[in-house]
Amino acid sequence: MNADREATDYVREVSKLSTGEHFKIHMAPGGGWAAKIYPVEQE
């Protein structure tokens, strides 16, 4: 990543997690992280 040099560079990723499940994120130097977390209907 080049978040410390190009502020418009980003990666969009969609993930489905089960209750209690964890995931790791990478924090680039000079970058940031944002999330939109919401429940989905059970199939």
mmCIF file as gemmi writes it, N, C-alpha and C atoms, coordinates in Angstrom:
data_model
loop_
_atom_site.group_PDB
_atom_site.id
_atom_site.type_symbol
_atom_site.label_atom_id
_atom_site.label_alt_id
_atom_site.label_comp_id
_atom_site.label_asym_id
_atom_site.label_entity_id
_atom_site.label_seq_id
_atom_site.pdbx_PDB_ins_code
_atom_site.Cartn_x
_atom_site.Cartn_y
_atom_site.Cartn_z
_atom_site.occupancy
_atom_site.B_iso_or_equiv
_atom_site.pdbx_formal_charge
_atom_site.auth_seq_id
_atom_site.auth_asym_id
_atom_site.pdbx_PDB_model_num
ATOM 1 N N . MET Axp A 1 ? 0.832 -1.191 0 1 0 ? 1 A 1
ATOM 2 C CA . MET Axp A 1 ? 0 0 0 1 0 ? 1 A 1
ATOM 3 C C . MET Axp A 1 ? 0.871 1.246 0 1 0 ? 1 A 1
ATOM 4 N N . ASN Axp A 2 ? 0.291 2.316 -0.455 1 0 ? 2 A 1
ATOM 5 C CA . ASN Axp A 2 ? 1.035 3.578 -0.479 1 0 ? 2 A 1
ATOM 6 C C . ASN Axp A 2 ? 0.217 4.694 0.162 1 0 ? 2 A 1
ATOM 7 N N . ALA Axp A 3 ? -0.516 4.391 1.219 1 0 ? 3 A 1
ATOM 8 C CA . ALA Axp A 3 ? -1.394 5.37 1.858 1 0 ? 3 A 1
ATOM 9 C C . ALA Axp A 3 ? -0.636 6.596 2.361 1 0 ? 3 A 1
ATOM 10 N N . ASP Axp A 4 ? 0.631 6.444 2.666 1 0 ? 4 A 1
ATOM 11 C CA . ASP Axp A 4 ? 1.407 7.596 3.132 1 0 ? 4 A 1
ATOM 12 C C . ASP Axp A 4 ? 1.784 8.537 1.997 1 0 ? 4 A 1
ATOM 13 N N . ARG Axp A 5 ? 1.623 8.098 0.722 1 0 ? 5 A 1
ATOM 14 C CA . ARG Axp A 5 ? 1.974 8.94 -0.426 1 0 ? 5 A 1
ATOM 15 C C . ARG Axp A 5 ? 0.767 9.355 -1.258 1 0 ? 5 A 1
ATOM 16 N N . GLU Axp A 6 ? -0.26 8.525 -1.361 1 0 ? 6 A 1
ATOM 17 C CA . GLU Axp A 6 ? -1.411 8.784 -2.231 1 0 ? 6 A 1
ATOM 18 C C . GLU Axp A 6 ? -2.698 8.562 -1.44 1 0 ? 6 A 1
ATOM 19 N N . ALA Axp A 7 ? -3.281 9.65 -0.951 1 0 ? 7 A 1
ATOM 20 C CA . ALA Axp A 7 ? -4.442 9.546 -0.069 1 0 ? 7 A 1
ATOM 21 C C . ALA Axp A 7 ? -5.7 9.048 -0.769 1 0 ? 7 A 1
ATOM 22 N N . THR Axp A 8 ? -5.702 9.008 -2.091 1 0 ? 8 A 1
ATOM 23 C CA . THR Axp A 8 ? -6.892 8.54 -2.809 1 0 ? 8 A 1
ATOM 24 C C . THR Axp A 8 ? -6.84 7.044 -3.099 1 0 ? 8 A 1
ATOM 25 N N . ASP Axp A 9 ? -5.755 6.394 -2.77 1 0 ? 9 A 1
ATOM 26 C CA . ASP Axp A 9 ? -5.601 4.962 -3.001 1 0 ? 9 A 1
ATOM 27 C C . ASP Axp A 9 ? -6.326 4.195 -1.895 1 0 ? 9 A 1
ATOM 28 N N . TYR Axp A 10 ? -7.195 3.252 -2.282 1 0 ? 10 A 1
ATOM 29 C CA . TYR Axp A 10 ? -7.913 2.475 -1.283 1 0 ? 10 A 1
ATOM 30 C C . TYR Axp A 10 ? -8.24 1.09 -1.818 1 0 ? 10 A 1
ATOM 31 N N . VAL Axp A 11 ? -8.616 0.201 -0.916 1 0 ? 11 A 1
ATOM 32 C CA . VAL Axp A 11 ? -9.053 -1.144 -1.263 1 0 ? 11 A 1
ATOM 33 C C . VAL Axp A 11 ? -10.423 -1.343 -0.636 1 0 ? 11 A 1
ATOM 34 N N . ARG Axp A 12 ? -11.385 -1.796 -1.436 1 0 ? 12 A 1
ATOM 35 C CA . ARG Axp A 12 ? -12.72 -2.106 -0.915 1 0 ? 12 A 1
ATOM 36 C C . ARG Axp A 12 ? -12.834 -3.615 -0.809 1 0 ? 12 A 1
ATOM 37 N N . GLU Axp A 13 ? -13.227 -4.07 0.37 1 0 ? 13 A 1
ATOM 38 C CA . GLU Axp A 13 ? -13.335 -5.503 0.602 1 0 ? 13 A 1
ATOM 39 C C . GLU Axp A 13 ? -14.637 -5.787 1.34 1 0 ? 13 A 1
ATOM 40 N N . VAL Axp A 14 ? -15.361 -6.808 0.894 1 0 ? 14 A 1
ATOM 41 C CA . VAL Axp A 14 ? -16.617 -7.193 1.534 1 0 ? 14 A 1
ATOM 42 C C . VAL Axp A 14 ? -16.415 -8.564 2.173 1 0 ? 14 A 1
ATOM 43 N N . SER Axp A 15 ? -16.796 -8.689 3.447 1 0 ? 15 A 1
ATOM 44 C CA . SER Axp A 15 ? -16.638 -9.944 4.169 1 0 ? 15 A 1
ATOM 45 C C . SER Axp A 15 ? -17.906 -10.242 4.954 1 0 ? 15 A 1
ATOM 46 N N . LYS Axp A 16 ? -18.245 -11.512 5.05 1 0 ? 16 A 1
ATOM 47 C CA . LYS Axp A 16 ? -19.333 -11.945 5.91 1 0 ? 16 A 1
ATOM 48 C C . LYS Axp A 16 ? -18.723 -12.689 7.086 1 0 ? 16 A 1
ATOM 49 N N . LEU Axp A 17 ? -19.105 -12.278 8.289 1 0 ? 17 A 1
ATOM 50 C CA . LEU Axp A 17 ? -18.573 -12.894 9.498 1 0 ? 17 A 1
ATOM 51 C C . LEU Axp A 17 ? -19.714 -13.456 10.325 1 0 ? 17 A 1
ATOM 52 N N . SER Axp A 18 ? -19.457 -14.547 10.992 1 0 ? 18 A 1
ATOM 53 C CA . SER Axp A 18 ? -20.417 -15.121 11.924 1 0 ? 18 A 1
ATOM 54 C C . SER Axp A 18 ? -20.27 -14.445 13.276 1 0 ? 18 A 1
ATOM 55 N N . THR Axp A 19 ? -21.285 -14.541 14.107 1 0 ? 19 A 1
ATOM 56 C CA . THR Axp A 19 ? -21.228 -13.975 15.447 1 0 ? 19 A 1
ATOM 57 C C . THR Axp A 19 ? -20.008 -14.518 16.189 1 0 ? 19 A 1
ATOM 58 N N . GLY Axp A 20 ? -19.232 -13.63 16.771 1 0 ? 20 A 1
ATOM 59 C CA . GLY Axp A 20 ? -18.049 -14.027 17.519 1 0 ? 20 A 1
ATOM 60 C C . GLY Axp A 20 ? -16.806 -14.239 16.673 1 0 ? 20 A 1
ATOM 61 N N . GLU Axp A 21 ? -16.923 -14.175 15.365 1 0 ? 21 A 1
ATOM 62 C CA . GLU Axp A 21 ? -15.78 -14.37 14.472 1 0 ? 21 A 1
ATOM 63 C C . GLU Axp A 21 ? -14.932 -13.097 14.439 1 0 ? 21 A 1
ATOM 64 N N . HIS Axp A 22 ? -13.623 -13.242 14.279 1 0 ? 22 A 1
ATOM 65 C CA . HIS Axp A 22 ? -12.689 -12.121 14.23 1 0 ? 22 A 1
ATOM 66 C C . HIS Axp A 22 ? -12.009 -12.06 12.868 1 0 ? 22 A 1
ATOM 67 N N . PHE Axp A 23 ? -11.489 -10.881 12.534 1 0 ? 23 A 1
ATOM 68 C CA . PHE Axp A 23 ? -10.667 -10.752 11.332 1 0 ? 23 A 1
ATOM 69 C C . PHE Axp A 23 ? -9.581 -9.724 11.591 1 0 ? 23 A 1
ATOM 70 N N . LYS Axp A 24 ? -8.499 -9.837 10.858 1 0 ? 24 A 1
ATOM 71 C CA . LYS Axp A 24 ? -7.364 -8.941 11.026 1 0 ? 24 A 1
ATOM 72 C C . LYS Axp A 24 ? -7.37 -7.903 9.905 1 0 ? 24 A 1
ATOM 73 N N . ILE Axp A 25 ? -6.89 -6.7 10.229 1 0 ? 25 A 1
ATOM 74 C CA . ILE Axp A 25 ? -6.756 -5.653 9.228 1 0 ? 25 A 1
ATOM 75 C C . ILE Axp A 25 ? -5.305 -5.184 9.2 1 0 ? 25 A 1
ATOM 76 N N . HIS Axp A 26 ? -4.882 -4.682 8.062 1 0 ? 26 A 1
ATOM 77 C CA . HIS Axp A 26 ? -3.544 -4.127 7.922 1 0 ? 26 A 1
ATOM 78 C C . HIS Axp A 26 ? -3.648 -2.611 7.959 1 0 ? 26 A 1
ATOM 79 N N . MET Axp A 27 ? -2.92 -1.974 8.851 1 0 ? 27 A 1
ATOM 80 C CA . MET Axp A 27 ? -2.905 -0.516 8.953 1 0 ? 27 A 1
ATOM 81 C C . MET Axp A 27 ? -1.629 -0.003 8.317 1 0 ? 27 A 1
ATOM 82 N N . ALA Axp A 28 ? -1.764 0.675 7.184 1 0 ? 28 A 1
ATOM 83 C CA . ALA Axp A 28 ? -0.603 1.232 6.486 1 0 ? 28 A 1
ATOM 84 C C . ALA Axp A 28 ? -0.101 2.474 7.217 1 0 ? 28 A 1
ATOM 85 N N . PRO Axp A 29 ? 1.211 2.709 7.205 1 0 ? 29 A 1
ATOM 86 C CA . PRO Axp A 29 ? 1.74 3.934 7.805 1 0 ? 29 A 1
ATOM 87 C C . PRO Axp A 29 ? 1.126 5.149 7.105 1 0 ? 29 A 1
ATOM 88 N N . GLY Axp A 30 ? 0.603 6.074 7.867 1 0 ? 30 A 1
ATOM 89 C CA . GLY Axp A 30 ? -0.009 7.271 7.296 1 0 ? 30 A 1
ATOM 90 C C . GLY Axp A 30 ? -1.412 7.023 6.759 1 0 ? 30 A 1
ATOM 91 N N . GLY Axp A 31 ? -1.903 5.799 6.883 1 0 ? 31 A 1
ATOM 92 C CA . GLY Axp A 31 ? -3.22 5.461 6.35 1 0 ? 31 A 1
ATOM 93 C C . GLY Axp A 31 ? -4.283 5.458 7.433 1 0 ? 31 A 1
ATOM 94 N N . GLY Axp A 32 ? -5.376 4.832 7.123 1 0 ? 32 A 1
ATOM 95 C CA . GLY Axp A 32 ? -6.48 4.74 8.068 1 0 ? 32 A 1
ATOM 96 C C . GLY Axp A 32 ? -7.337 3.538 7.709 1 0 ? 32 A 1
ATOM 97 N N . TRP Axp A 33 ? -8.439 3.395 8.411 1 0 ? 33 A 1
ATOM 98 C CA . TRP Axp A 33 ? -9.306 2.26 8.177 1 0 ? 33 A 1
ATOM 99 C C . TRP Axp A 33 ? -10.723 2.667 8.527 1 0 ? 33 A 1
ATOM 100 N N . ALA Axp A 34 ? -11.684 2.227 7.746 1 0 ? 34 A 1
ATOM 101 C CA . ALA Axp A 34 ? -13.091 2.509 8.016 1 0 ? 34 A 1
ATOM 102 C C . ALA Axp A 34 ? -13.891 1.25 7.73 1 0 ? 34 A 1
ATOM 103 N N . ALA Axp A 35 ? -15.02 1.107 8.41 1 0 ? 35 A 1
ATOM 104 C CA . ALA Axp A 35 ? -15.859 -0.067 8.2 1 0 ? 35 A 1
ATOM 105 C C . ALA Axp A 35 ? -17.319 0.327 8.276 1 0 ? 35 A 1
ATOM 106 N N . LYS Axp A 36 ? -18.124 -0.388 7.521 1 0 ? 36 A 1
ATOM 107 C CA . LYS Axp A 36 ? -19.576 -0.301 7.634 1 0 ? 36 A 1
ATOM 108 C C . LYS Axp A 36 ? -20.012 -1.695 8.051 1 0 ? 36 A 1
ATOM 109 N N . ILE Axp A 37 ? -20.488 -1.809 9.279 1 0 ? 37 A 1
ATOM 110 C CA . ILE Axp A 37 ? -20.843 -3.113 9.842 1 0 ? 37 A 1
ATOM 111 C C . ILE Axp A 37 ? -22.344 -3.128 10.1 1 0 ? 37 A 1
ATOM 112 N N . TYR Axp A 38 ? -23.003 -4.127 9.557 1 0 ? 38 A 1
ATOM 113 C CA . TYR Axp A 38 ? -24.444 -4.225 9.743 1 0 ? 38 A 1
ATOM 114 C C . TYR Axp A 38 ? -24.879 -5.681 9.668 1 0 ? 38 A 1
ATOM 115 N N . PRO Axp A 39 ? -25.987 -6.023 10.332 1 0 ? 39 A 1
ATOM 116 C CA . PRO Axp A 39 ? -26.477 -7.405 10.289 1 0 ? 39 A 1
ATOM 117 C C . PRO Axp A 39 ? -27.157 -7.697 8.957 1 0 ? 39 A 1
ATOM 118 N N . VAL Axp A 40 ? -27.064 -8.932 8.517 1 0 ? 40 A 1
ATOM 119 C CA . VAL Axp A 40 ? -27.767 -9.357 7.306 1 0 ? 40 A 1
ATOM 120 C C . VAL Axp A 40 ? -28.816 -10.399 7.707 1 0 ? 40 A 1
ATOM 121 N N . GLU Axp A 41 ? -29.827 -10.518 6.902 1 0 ? 41 A 1
ATOM 122 C CA . GLU Axp A 41 ? -30.882 -11.488 7.179 1 0 ? 41 A 1
ATOM 123 C C . GLU Axp A 41 ? -30.343 -12.899 6.993 1 0 ? 41 A 1
ATOM 124 N N . GLN Axp A 42 ? -30.735 -13.799 7.884 1 0 ? 42 A 1
ATOM 125 C CA . GLN Axp A 42 ? -30.332 -15.205 7.791 1 0 ? 42 A 1
ATOM 126 C C . GLN Axp A 42 ? -31.006 -15.843 6.592 1 0 ? 42 A 1
ATOM 127 N N . GLU Axp A 43 ? -30.291 -16.681 5.891 1 0 ? 43 A 1
ATOM 128 C CA . GLU Axp A 43 ? -30.85 -17.369 4.718 1 0 ? 43 A 1
ATOM 129 C C . GLU Axp A 43 ? -31.563 -18.629 5.131 1 0 ? 43 A 1
